[in-house]
Amino acid sequence: MSTKHNRPALTITELAVVGIMLVVLTAVVLPGVAAVSRRDAGATCLSNLGQLGQASLMYASDDPRSLIVPMHRMDVSSEHSLGFPASSPVLTAALASVFGGRTPITPTPVFGGDVTVLMEAELWGTPTRPLNPYVAGNRSRGGDWLEVFHCPADIGYPEGIASWHPDFQPAPPEAAGIPCFDFLGNSYRANTCGVFWRVGSIVRGSFSVGPKGHTPAQILNPARVVLYSDPLFYATTRLAAFGIEFEPFPGWHGEMMADNVVYCDGSARLTALDELYEFDEEELADMDYCQDFDPPSFLRRGPTWQMDCYPAPGALTKTYSFVKHRSIFPMDLISNMTGWPFTGFTQNESPFQ
């Protein structure tokens, strides 16, 4: 014969204690889980960037001009701006990202409409991006090899981009919050430090002092010179160099004003913006720096990184022969300037004839 024991129910006080304990445990555990997730994403991102750095060095060994940053067909096409709104930063963002990646899957919202030109696979898509074969042939993921261009922490540009200086917006404010992998096809961007020459709203040529347009042999400080990075790192270094005020914010990996970077030697590390180096007049004179430009135009450096390839002179990476008036052709503008980075600059011929 069994005996039935009556168990007393939990009191309201005991239930409250249990609830409080659950809340406390959740508060303790969830940040730890989030931190682990961020670390995993950061490690994957660094691995991606390291592979892109090594792939670029392999590309340079095959390229007839030995360029470390692959040149995309639309980089040098006189029709590369067709379909983009005038004065839109979409084109600038695109040209910094199409060295590799996939065909974008999300139109870029700008000026009340959507820019879909980047989704034209035959012009900007996966098959056209020159670094892709060097990644696809050295990946163990099979069909997922394009993930090397995808930072798992990619959440796009912050909402605050709308308040940045109108002349220094790295992407349209309307695109804030859209992963770069979705609207550009690549989470990462190339270091394009230099000057875009313009006549009105039409780009006629691009002059670079960063790795773009240069060979690995010309880069004497490869462990310091930024090759590719999470895009917020490039954007904030440019803003800070020109003294443009903006509200500090965490990068994709949760660190304040820091993001992942791969350097021209193929090494990758989390890199903080930190305090920018300021050149004095004597240093600029010793470098034979061109006096027609403020130093931030070409010289942007932190304690462990730099955007410029000094002492290598600059490289002209885009020129267009359809300019009707020779007096405004970029070659004429550059040839009239003296000092670094213009003296002895490199002119890269288009590989697409």
FENFEN-V708177 format. One record per residue. N is the residue number from 1. RES is the residue in one letter. SS is DSSP state (A for helix, B for strand, O for the rest). PSI is psi in whole degrees, 0 to 359 (NA if undefined). Layout:
# FENFEN-V708177
N/RES/SS/PSI
N/RES/SS/PSI
This chain:
# FENFEN-V708177
1/M/O/128
2/S/O/151
3/T/O/128
4/K/O/124
5/H/O/128
6/N/O/117
7/R/O/130
8/P/O/140
9/A/O/156
10/L/O/139
11/T/O/165
12/I/A/322
13/T/A/316
14/E/A/320
15/L/A/320
16/A/A/319
17/V/A/315
18/V/A/317
19/G/A/317
20/I/A/319
21/M/A/320
22/L/A/319
23/V/A/316
24/V/A/314
25/L/A/319
26/T/A/317
27/A/A/329
28/V/A/318
29/V/A/314
30/L/A/315
31/P/A/324
32/G/A/318
33/V/A/317
34/A/A/320
35/A/A/319
36/V/A/318
37/S/A/317
38/R/A/319
39/R/A/318
40/D/A/316
41/A/A/319
42/G/A/320
43/A/A/319
44/T/A/318
45/C/A/315
46/L/A/321
47/S/A/317
48/N/A/310
49/L/A/321
50/G/A/319
51/Q/A/323
52/L/A/322
53/G/A/314
54/Q/A/321
55/A/A/323
56/S/A/323
57/L/A/324
58/M/A/320
59/Y/A/315
60/A/A/326
61/S/A/339
62/D/A/334
63/D/O/132
64/P/O/332
65/R/O/358
66/S/O/31
67/L/B/137
68/I/O/331
69/V/O/116
70/P/O/141
71/M/O/123
72/H/O/150
73/R/A/318
74/M/A/347
75/D/A/325
76/V/O/6
77/S/O/140
78/S/O/351
79/E/O/15
80/H/O/339
81/S/O/359
82/L/O/133
83/G/O/350
84/F/O/140
85/P/O/144
86/A/O/141
87/S/O/19
88/S/O/138
89/P/O/1
90/V/A/315
91/L/A/316
92/T/A/317
93/A/A/321
94/A/A/313
95/L/A/337
96/A/O/350
97/S/O/344
98/V/O/13
99/F/O/338
100/G/O/172
101/G/O/198
102/R/O/172
103/T/O/126
104/P/O/150
105/I/O/353
106/T/O/126
107/P/O/150
108/T/B/118
109/P/B/128
110/V/B/138
111/F/O/37
112/G/O/2
113/G/B/186
114/D/B/132
115/V/B/115
116/T/O/0
117/V/A/326
118/L/A/343
119/M/A/4
120/E/O/102
121/A/A/327
122/E/A/341
123/L/A/317
124/W/A/359
125/G/O/184
126/T/A/312
127/P/A/341
128/T/A/349
129/R/O/117
130/P/O/338
131/L/O/344
132/N/A/314
133/P/A/331
134/Y/A/342
135/V/A/316
136/A/A/324
137/G/O/355
138/N/O/30
139/R/O/149
140/S/O/5
141/R/O/1
142/G/A/240
143/G/A/350
144/D/A/18
145/W/A/334
146/L/A/344
147/E/A/345
148/V/A/340
149/F/A/6
150/H/O/112
151/C/O/124
152/P/O/345
153/A/O/9
154/D/O/110
155/I/O/17
156/G/O/195
157/Y/O/150
158/P/O/160
159/E/A/329
160/G/A/354
161/I/A/333
162/A/A/334
163/S/A/357
164/W/O/164
165/H/O/134
166/P/A/334
167/D/A/358
168/F/A/26
169/Q/O/120
170/P/O/349
171/A/O/161
172/P/O/138
173/P/A/329
174/E/A/341
175/A/A/1
176/A/O/135
177/G/O/353
178/I/O/125
179/P/O/136
180/C/A/329
181/F/A/334
182/D/A/316
183/F/A/348
184/L/O/343
185/G/O/6
186/N/O/127
187/S/O/338
188/Y/B/158
189/R/B/153
190/A/B/155
191/N/O/108
192/T/O/37
193/C/O/128
194/G/B/208
195/V/B/134
196/F/B/120
197/W/B/134
198/R/B/149
199/V/B/109
200/G/O/231
201/S/O/6
202/I/B/126
203/V/B/127
204/R/B/337
205/G/B/163
206/S/B/127
207/F/B/125
208/S/B/141
209/V/O/358
210/G/O/196
211/P/O/332
212/K/O/125
213/G/O/359
214/H/O/161
215/T/B/158
216/P/A/325
217/A/A/334
218/Q/A/344
219/I/O/102
220/L/O/344
221/N/O/62
222/P/O/334
223/A/O/351
224/R/O/335
225/V/B/122
226/V/B/130
227/L/B/295
228/Y/B/159
229/S/B/165
230/D/B/137
231/P/A/333
232/L/A/329
233/F/A/312
234/Y/A/315
235/A/A/316
236/T/A/327
237/T/A/326
238/R/A/316
239/L/A/313
240/A/A/323
241/A/A/325
242/F/O/8
243/G/O/25
244/I/O/125
245/E/O/137
246/F/O/157
247/E/O/123
248/P/O/146
249/F/O/158
250/P/B/148
251/G/O/187
252/W/O/336
253/H/O/19
254/G/O/357
255/E/O/135
256/M/B/123
257/M/O/45
258/A/B/145
259/D/B/176
260/N/B/142
261/V/B/142
262/V/B/140
263/Y/B/171
264/C/O/352
265/D/O/1
266/G/O/357
267/S/O/147
268/A/B/140
269/R/B/156
270/L/B/129
271/T/B/128
272/A/B/149
273/L/O/310
274/D/O/190
275/E/O/130
276/L/O/147
277/Y/O/137
278/E/O/125
279/F/O/138
280/D/O/172
281/E/A/324
282/E/A/318
283/E/A/316
284/L/A/322
285/A/A/318
286/D/A/329
287/M/O/357
288/D/O/44
289/Y/B/138
290/C/O/126
291/Q/O/355
292/D/O/354
293/F/O/142
294/D/O/143
295/P/A/321
296/P/A/342
297/S/A/327
298/F/O/333
299/L/O/100
300/R/O/114
301/R/B/149
302/G/O/188
303/P/O/327
304/T/O/4
305/W/O/162
306/Q/B/151
307/M/O/332
308/D/O/160
309/C/O/23
310/Y/O/138
311/P/O/5
312/A/O/134
313/P/O/171
314/G/O/172
315/A/B/130
316/L/B/113
317/T/B/350
318/K/B/128
319/T/B/149
320/Y/O/126
321/S/O/353
322/F/O/0
323/V/O/126
324/K/O/327
325/H/O/108
326/R/A/334
327/S/A/343
328/I/A/8
329/F/O/138
330/P/A/324
331/M/A/321
332/D/A/319
333/L/A/315
334/I/A/319
335/S/A/337
336/N/O/357
337/M/O/148
338/T/O/158
339/G/O/170
340/W/B/138
341/P/O/13
342/F/O/326
343/T/O/120
344/G/O/22
345/F/O/157
346/T/B/134
347/Q/B/116
348/N/O/120
349/E/O/148
350/S/O/133
351/P/O/356
352/F/O/96
353/Q/O/NA
